Amino acid sequence: DTRGGQPVEIKFEFDQVREFTAVHVFCNNQFTREVQIFSEAKIMFSVGGRYFHGDPITYSYMEDRIFEHSRNITIKLHHRIGRFVKMQLFFAARWIMISELSFESDIAHGNFSQEEPTASETNLQSDVFVDKTVRPQSELPVSTAKQEDETYMAVLIGALMAVIILLAVAIFLIISRHRQSKNFASPLAAKSALPGTTGHQHQHLSSDSSCGTA
C-alpha cells in the first residue's frame, strides 16, 4: 500500500559477493482495482550491507492502462558487484503486487572490502551529541519564558489599577460638579417662590378704622 509518496524498500542478502547482470520482477497490472506496476525502481549495491555507495541503477516504467494482464519486468544491472542489494519501488497506484522476483548473477572473484562512511555521513554523525550528565538543581537553567510571563502579568495588573484609579477620580469630579451646579440653582428657585405669585391675599384693617353699630 502506498505510504504518502514514499517507496517500498526491499533488501536482499546473498551468501557471497556476486556480480549481478539482471533482475526479473513479475508484477500485476489490474489498474481498475488500483493495482499497477511500479512507476520507478532504484537499485543499490553494497559489500558490507551498511553503506550503499555509488549511483543507483534507476529504471522507469511506462504506465500501461490498457492491458491488465501480469507481466515480467527485466532490469539490467550492468555487472554491479555486491553482497547486499537494496531495491526501492515507487508507486504508480495504491498497490504494487509482486508474485516473483529473481536475480541473474555469478560469484564475484577477488578481494572486496566493506564500504566506509563518506565524509558527509561522518560529519552528520559527529554533529549529534547527547549530554547525559545530571546537573544539580541549582545549575539547571531557569526558563526565561516564565519570567517574561510574570513580568507581563505585573505590568498588566499595574495598568489595570491605574485605569481603575483614573475612573474613580473622574467619577468623583463629575459628582462634585453636579452638586455645585445644583447649589447655584437653588437661590433662583427660592426667589421665584416669593408671595404675590400665587395664594390668597389678606386685608388688614388699620387701628383708625371704626365699626358702626346699629
Contacts in CASP RR format, 6 or more apart in sequence:
PFRMAT RR
TARGET T0000
AUTHOR 0000-0000-0000
METHOD contacts of the structure
MODEL  1
DTRGGQPVEIKFEFDQVREFTAVHVFCNNQFTREVQIFSEAKIMFSVGGR
YFHGDPITYSYMEDRIFEHSRNITIKLHHRIGRFVKMQLFFAARWIMISE
LSFESDIAHGNFSQEEPTASETNLQSDVFVDKTVRPQSELPVSTAKQEDE
TYMAVLIGALMAVIILLAVAIFLIISRHRQSKNFASPLAAKSALPGTTGH
QHQHLSSDSSCGTA
1 94 0 8 1.000
1 95 0 8 1.000
2 91 0 8 1.000
2 93 0 8 1.000
2 94 0 8 1.000
2 95 0 8 1.000
5 90 0 8 1.000
5 91 0 8 1.000
7 40 0 8 1.000
7 42 0 8 1.000
7 88 0 8 1.000
7 89 0 8 1.000
7 90 0 8 1.000
7 91 0 8 1.000
8 88 0 8 1.000
8 89 0 8 1.000
8 91 0 8 1.000
8 96 0 8 1.000
9 86 0 8 1.000
9 87 0 8 1.000
9 88 0 8 1.000
9 89 0 8 1.000
10 86 0 8 1.000
10 87 0 8 1.000
10 88 0 8 1.000
10 89 0 8 1.000
10 101 0 8 1.000
11 84 0 8 1.000
11 85 0 8 1.000
11 86 0 8 1.000
11 87 0 8 1.000
12 84 0 8 1.000
12 85 0 8 1.000
12 86 0 8 1.000
12 87 0 8 1.000
12 103 0 8 1.000
13 49 0 8 1.000
13 83 0 8 1.000
13 84 0 8 1.000
14 82 0 8 1.000
14 83 0 8 1.000
14 84 0 8 1.000
14 85 0 8 1.000
14 105 0 8 1.000
16 83 0 8 1.000
16 107 0 8 1.000
16 108 0 8 1.000
17 47 0 8 1.000
17 81 0 8 1.000
17 82 0 8 1.000
17 83 0 8 1.000
17 107 0 8 1.000
17 108 0 8 1.000
17 112 0 8 1.000
18 81 0 8 1.000
18 82 0 8 1.000
18 83 0 8 1.000
18 103 0 8 1.000
18 105 0 8 1.000
18 106 0 8 1.000
18 107 0 8 1.000
18 108 0 8 1.000
19 79 0 8 1.000
19 80 0 8 1.000
19 81 0 8 1.000
19 82 0 8 1.000
19 105 0 8 1.000
19 106 0 8 1.000
19 107 0 8 1.000
19 108 0 8 1.000
20 45 0 8 1.000
20 77 0 8 1.000
20 79 0 8 1.000
20 80 0 8 1.000
20 81 0 8 1.000
20 82 0 8 1.000
20 85 0 8 1.000
20 103 0 8 1.000
20 104 0 8 1.000
20 105 0 8 1.000
21 76 0 8 1.000
21 77 0 8 1.000
21 78 0 8 1.000
21 79 0 8 1.000
21 104 0 8 1.000
21 105 0 8 1.000
21 106 0 8 1.000
22 74 0 8 1.000
22 75 0 8 1.000
22 76 0 8 1.000
22 77 0 8 1.000
22 103 0 8 1.000
22 104 0 8 1.000
23 43 0 8 1.000
23 74 0 8 1.000
23 75 0 8 1.000
23 77 0 8 1.000
23 87 0 8 1.000
23 101 0 8 1.000
23 102 0 8 1.000
23 103 0 8 1.000
23 104 0 8 1.000
24 72 0 8 1.000
24 73 0 8 1.000
24 74 0 8 1.000
24 75 0 8 1.000
24 100 0 8 1.000
24 101 0 8 1.000
24 102 0 8 1.000
24 103 0 8 1.000
24 104 0 8 1.000
25 38 0 8 1.000
25 41 0 8 1.000
25 72 0 8 1.000
25 73 0 8 1.000
25 74 0 8 1.000
25 75 0 8 1.000
25 98 0 8 1.000
25 100 0 8 1.000
25 101 0 8 1.000
26 70 0 8 1.000
26 71 0 8 1.000
26 72 0 8 1.000
26 73 0 8 1.000
26 98 0 8 1.000
26 99 0 8 1.000
26 100 0 8 1.000
26 101 0 8 1.000
27 37 0 8 1.000
27 38 0 8 1.000
27 70 0 8 1.000
27 71 0 8 1.000
27 72 0 8 1.000
27 73 0 8 1.000
27 96 0 8 1.000
27 97 0 8 1.000
27 98 0 8 1.000
27 99 0 8 1.000
28 35 0 8 1.000
28 37 0 8 1.000
28 70 0 8 1.000
28 97 0 8 1.000
28 98 0 8 1.000
28 99 0 8 1.000
29 35 0 8 1.000
29 36 0 8 1.000
29 37 0 8 1.000
29 64 0 8 1.000
29 67 0 8 1.000
29 68 0 8 1.000
29 69 0 8 1.000
29 70 0 8 1.000
29 71 0 8 1.000
30 68 0 8 1.000
30 97 0 8 1.000
31 64 0 8 1.000
31 65 0 8 1.000
31 68 0 8 1.000
31 93 0 8 1.000
32 68 0 8 1.000
33 95 0 8 1.000
34 93 0 8 1.000
34 94 0 8 1.000
34 95 0 8 1.000
35 93 0 8 1.000
35 94 0 8 1.000
35 95 0 8 1.000
35 96 0 8 1.000
35 97 0 8 1.000
36 63 0 8 1.000
36 91 0 8 1.000
36 92 0 8 1.000
36 93 0 8 1.000
36 95 0 8 1.000
36 96 0 8 1.000
37 61 0 8 1.000
37 63 0 8 1.000
37 64 0 8 1.000
37 71 0 8 1.000
37 73 0 8 1.000
37 92 0 8 1.000
37 96 0 8 1.000
38 61 0 8 1.000
38 89 0 8 1.000
38 90 0 8 1.000
38 91 0 8 1.000
38 92 0 8 1.000
38 96 0 8 1.000
39 60 0 8 1.000
39 61 0 8 1.000
39 63 0 8 1.000
39 90 0 8 1.000
39 91 0 8 1.000
39 92 0 8 1.000
40 58 0 8 1.000
40 59 0 8 1.000
40 60 0 8 1.000
40 61 0 8 1.000
40 89 0 8 1.000
40 90 0 8 1.000
41 58 0 8 1.000
41 59 0 8 1.000
41 61 0 8 1.000
41 75 0 8 1.000
41 87 0 8 1.000
41 88 0 8 1.000
41 89 0 8 1.000
41 90 0 8 1.000
42 56 0 8 1.000
42 57 0 8 1.000
42 58 0 8 1.000
42 59 0 8 1.000
42 87 0 8 1.000
42 88 0 8 1.000
42 90 0 8 1.000
43 56 0 8 1.000
43 57 0 8 1.000
43 59 0 8 1.000
43 75 0 8 1.000
43 77 0 8 1.000
43 80 0 8 1.000
43 85 0 8 1.000
43 86 0 8 1.000
43 87 0 8 1.000
43 88 0 8 1.000
44 52 0 8 1.000
44 54 0 8 1.000
44 56 0 8 1.000
44 57 0 8 1.000
44 85 0 8 1.000
44 86 0 8 1.000
44 87 0 8 1.000
44 88 0 8 1.000
45 52 0 8 1.000
45 80 0 8 1.000
45 81 0 8 1.000
45 82 0 8 1.000
45 84 0 8 1.000
45 85 0 8 1.000
45 86 0 8 1.000
46 52 0 8 1.000
46 53 0 8 1.000
46 82 0 8 1.000
46 83 0 8 1.000
46 84 0 8 1.000
46 85 0 8 1.000
46 86 0 8 1.000
46 115 0 8 1.000
47 81 0 8 1.000
47 82 0 8 1.000
47 83 0 8 1.000
47 84 0 8 1.000
47 112 0 8 1.000
47 113 0 8 1.000
47 114 0 8 1.000
47 115 0 8 1.000
48 83 0 8 1.000
48 84 0 8 1.000
48 114 0 8 1.000
48 115 0 8 1.000
49 83 0 8 1.000
49 84 0 8 1.000
49 114 0 8 1.000
49 115 0 8 1.000
50 114 0 8 1.000
50 115 0 8 1.000
51 114 0 8 1.000
51 115 0 8 1.000
51 116 0 8 1.000
51 117 0 8 1.000
51 118 0 8 1.000
51 121 0 8 1.000
52 84 0 8 1.000
52 86 0 8 1.000
52 115 0 8 1.000
53 115 0 8 1.000
53 118 0 8 1.000
56 88 0 8 1.000
57 75 0 8 1.000
57 76 0 8 1.000
57 77 0 8 1.000
57 78 0 8 1.000
57 80 0 8 1.000
59 75 0 8 1.000
61 73 0 8 1.000
61 92 0 8 1.000
63 92 0 8 1.000
70 99 0 8 1.000
77 103 0 8 1.000
77 104 0 8 1.000
81 108 0 8 1.000
81 112 0 8 1.000
82 108 0 8 1.000
82 112 0 8 1.000
83 112 0 8 1.000
85 103 0 8 1.000
89 96 0 8 1.000
117 125 0 8 1.000
END
